């Protein structure tokens, strides 16, 4: 069972085990746009979800605070997201990068989500402390130093939506981590990068939370 540790703005540190890891998908707030996106992905061979938004269970050990992500091939990429972390001391909000196997995605989204880590920031905010301005929080991602994602939390289903879902499913308990789903990528930027960095920002205070890592290609099978 992995353990995550987060530094908070007040100087305290909150540590929690991860018992359940969930990745939201097709989680845009405008579900009409989501339906159009599902149709686009279907043309690329990515199977459509049975329902939207979707929630994919992921192996808990894939929740990581790391500077390196090993991959099997060159067709993998990150996604800028936010994460809810339920702890014994309340709900935390941090940044996350869901590294995804794009080759495997055409066979099953759930499979692709379990092929690489969800990288989380090492800092966090208490959700209650930013609850009055969540939609204004910014979410950005860089691939090899190029801005590839740039939006706000207003584009995604809210943290409160997902907390309600967790309560309905009996999953609102310490140790649960939920990754939000992502925002659109900037056209023309190569997502198959060797370095990913993501940032959650609070314009009201100027504070940011970052996570970044190098992608390391594993060697071929050794005979």
C-alpha positions as CSV (number, residue, x, y, z in Angstrom):
1,X,0.0,0.0,0.0
2,X,1.6,3.3,-1.1
3,X,1.8,6.3,1.2
4,X,1.6,9.9,0.0
5,X,2.9,12.9,1.9
6,X,1.7,16.5,1.3
7,X,3.2,19.8,2.5
8,X,0.4,22.3,3.3
9,X,0.6,26.2,3.2
10,X,0.4,26.4,7.0
11,X,3.7,24.5,7.3
12,X,2.2,21.2,8.3
13,X,2.5,17.9,6.5
14,X,-0.3,15.4,6.0
15,X,0.6,11.7,5.2
16,X,-2.0,9.1,4.1
17,X,-1.9,5.6,2.7
18,X,-3.7,5.0,-0.6
19,X,-6.3,2.3,-0.4
20,X,-8.4,3.2,-3.5
21,X,-7.3,5.1,-6.6
22,X,-9.9,6.2,-9.1
23,X,-9.4,8.0,-12.5
24,X,-12.3,10.0,-13.8
25,X,-12.8,10.1,-17.6
26,X,-14.9,12.0,-20.0
27,X,-15.4,14.4,-17.1
28,X,-15.9,17.7,-18.9
29,X,-18.6,19.9,-17.4
30,X,-20.3,20.3,-20.8
31,X,-21.3,16.7,-21.6
32,X,-22.4,17.7,-25.1
33,X,-18.7,18.5,-25.8
34,X,-17.8,15.2,-24.2
35,X,-20.1,13.3,-26.5
36,X,-18.5,14.9,-29.5
37,X,-15.0,14.0,-28.1
38,X,-16.2,10.4,-27.6
39,X,-17.2,10.3,-31.3
40,X,-13.8,11.7,-32.3
41,X,-12.0,9.1,-30.3
42,X,-14.1,6.3,-31.8
43,X,-12.8,7.3,-35.2
44,X,-9.3,6.7,-33.9
45,X,-10.2,3.3,-32.6
46,X,-10.6,4.2,-28.9
47,X,-13.7,2.3,-27.5
48,X,-16.5,4.4,-26.3
49,X,-17.3,4.3,-22.6
50,X,-20.6,2.7,-21.5
51,X,-21.5,5.8,-19.6
52,X,-20.1,9.4,-19.2
53,X,-18.6,10.6,-17.1
54,X,-16.8,7.4,-16.3
55,X,-14.8,6.4,-13.2
56,X,-12.0,3.9,-13.7
57,X,-10.5,1.9,-10.7
58,X,-6.7,1.9,-10.9
59,X,-4.3,-0.2,-8.9
60,X,-3.5,1.9,-5.7
61,X,0.3,1.3,-6.0
62,X,0.2,3.5,-9.2
63,X,-0.4,6.6,-7.0
64,X,3.1,8.1,-6.9
65,X,5.1,11.1,-6.1
66,X,8.1,10.5,-8.4
67,X,10.5,12.3,-10.7
68,X,10.6,9.4,-13.2
69,X,8.1,7.3,-15.1
70,X,9.3,4.1,-16.9
71,X,7.4,3.2,-20.0
72,X,7.3,0.3,-22.5
73,X,7.4,2.3,-25.7
74,X,7.3,5.8,-27.2
75,X,3.5,6.2,-27.5
76,X,2.7,7.3,-24.0
77,X,1.8,10.8,-22.6
78,X,0.6,12.7,-19.6
79,X,-2.6,14.6,-18.8
80,X,-2.9,17.6,-16.5
81,X,-5.5,17.0,-13.9
82,X,-6.4,17.8,-10.3
83,X,-6.7,15.2,-7.5
84,X,-8.8,14.9,-4.4
85,X,-7.1,13.1,-1.6
86,X,-9.3,12.1,1.3
87,X,-7.3,11.9,4.6
88,X,-8.0,11.5,8.3
89,X,-7.4,15.3,8.5
90,X,-9.8,16.3,5.7
91,X,-9.9,16.5,2.0
92,X,-6.9,17.8,0.1
93,X,-6.6,19.2,-3.4
94,X,-3.4,18.8,-5.4
95,X,-2.2,18.5,-9.0
96,X,-1.8,15.2,-10.9
97,X,-0.5,13.9,-14.2
98,X,-2.2,10.7,-15.4
99,X,0.4,9.1,-17.6
100,X,-1.4,7.0,-20.2
101,X,-0.4,4.3,-22.7
102,X,-1.9,5.5,-26.0
103,X,-1.2,2.2,-27.8
104,X,-3.1,0.3,-25.1
105,X,-5.9,2.9,-25.0
106,X,-7.4,1.6,-28.3
107,X,-7.9,-1.8,-26.6
108,X,-9.3,-0.5,-23.4
109,X,-9.2,2.8,-21.5
110,X,-9.1,1.1,-18.2
111,X,-6.1,-1.0,-19.3
112,X,-4.3,2.1,-20.4
113,X,-4.9,3.8,-17.1
114,X,-3.2,0.9,-15.3
115,X,-0.1,0.9,-17.4
116,X,1.7,3.8,-15.8
117,X,1.6,5.9,-12.6
118,X,-0.6,8.8,-11.6
119,X,2.0,11.3,-10.6
120,X,0.8,13.6,-7.8
121,X,2.3,16.9,-6.5
122,X,4.1,17.0,-3.2
123,X,2.2,20.0,-2.0
124,X,-1.6,20.3,-1.5
125,X,-4.2,22.7,-0.3
126,X,-7.1,21.9,2.0
127,X,-10.2,21.8,-0.2
128,X,-12.1,24.0,2.2
129,X,-9.5,26.8,1.9
130,X,-10.1,27.2,-1.9
131,X,-13.7,26.1,-2.0
132,X,-14.9,29.7,-2.7
133,X,-12.9,30.0,-5.9
134,X,-12.4,26.5,-7.4
135,X,-13.6,27.5,-10.9
136,X,-10.9,30.2,-11.1
137,X,-8.0,27.7,-10.3
138,X,-5.8,27.1,-13.4
139,X,-4.6,23.8,-14.8
140,X,-1.6,23.7,-17.1
141,X,0.6,21.1,-18.6
142,X,3.9,21.2,-20.5
143,X,5.4,18.5,-22.8
144,X,9.1,18.9,-23.3
145,X,8.7,22.5,-22.2
146,X,6.0,23.4,-24.6
147,X,2.6,24.5,-23.2
148,X,0.2,21.7,-24.2
149,X,-2.7,22.3,-21.8
150,X,-4.1,25.5,-20.4
151,X,-7.5,25.9,-18.7
152,X,-9.3,26.2,-15.5
153,X,-11.3,23.9,-13.2
154,X,-14.5,25.4,-14.6
155,X,-14.0,23.1,-17.6
156,X,-14.3,20.0,-15.5
157,X,-16.9,18.4,-13.2
158,X,-16.5,19.9,-9.8
159,X,-14.8,18.3,-6.8
160,X,-18.2,18.4,-5.0
161,X,-19.7,16.3,-7.8
162,X,-17.1,13.6,-7.3
163,X,-17.3,13.8,-3.5
164,X,-21.1,13.2,-3.8
165,X,-20.4,10.2,-6.1
166,X,-17.9,8.8,-3.5
167,X,-20.5,9.2,-0.8
168,X,-23.2,7.4,-2.9
169,X,-20.8,4.5,-3.5
170,X,-19.6,4.2,0.0
171,X,-16.1,5.4,-0.9
172,X,-15.9,8.6,1.1
173,X,-13.1,7.5,3.5
174,X,-9.5,8.2,4.2
175,X,-7.1,6.6,1.7
176,X,-9.3,7.3,-1.4
177,X,-7.6,9.3,-4.2
178,X,-9.6,10.5,-7.2
179,X,-8.0,12.0,-10.3
180,X,-10.3,14.5,-12.1
181,X,-10.0,13.8,-15.8
182,X,-8.3,16.3,-18.1
183,X,-8.7,19.4,-20.2
184,X,-8.1,19.6,-24.0
185,X,-4.6,19.6,-25.4
186,X,-3.3,22.4,-27.6
187,X,-3.3,21.3,-31.2
188,X,0.0,20.8,-32.9
189,X,2.1,20.1,-29.8
190,X,3.8,16.7,-29.6
191,X,2.4,14.9,-26.6
192,X,4.8,12.0,-26.8
193,X,7.4,13.9,-24.8
194,X,10.4,12.9,-22.7
195,X,9.5,15.4,-20.0
196,X,6.1,16.3,-18.5
197,X,5.2,19.1,-16.0
198,X,1.8,20.0,-14.7
199,X,0.7,22.9,-12.5
200,X,-2.4,23.8,-10.4
201,X,-2.5,27.5,-9.8
202,X,-4.5,29.9,-7.6
203,X,-4.7,33.4,-9.2
204,X,-6.1,34.9,-6.0
205,X,-2.9,34.1,-4.1
206,X,-0.3,33.5,-6.8
207,X,0.4,30.1,-5.2
208,X,1.0,27.0,-7.4
209,X,1.4,23.3,-7.0
210,X,3.6,21.5,-9.5
211,X,4.5,17.9,-10.4
212,X,7.0,16.9,-13.1
213,X,8.9,13.9,-14.2
214,X,11.1,12.4,-16.9
215,X,9.8,9.6,-19.1
216,X,12.3,6.7,-19.3
217,X,11.9,4.1,-22.0
218,X,12.5,0.6,-20.7
219,X,14.9,-1.7,-22.7
220,X,13.5,-4.5,-24.9
221,X,13.0,-8.0,-23.4
222,X,16.3,-9.5,-22.4
223,X,16.8,-13.0,-23.9
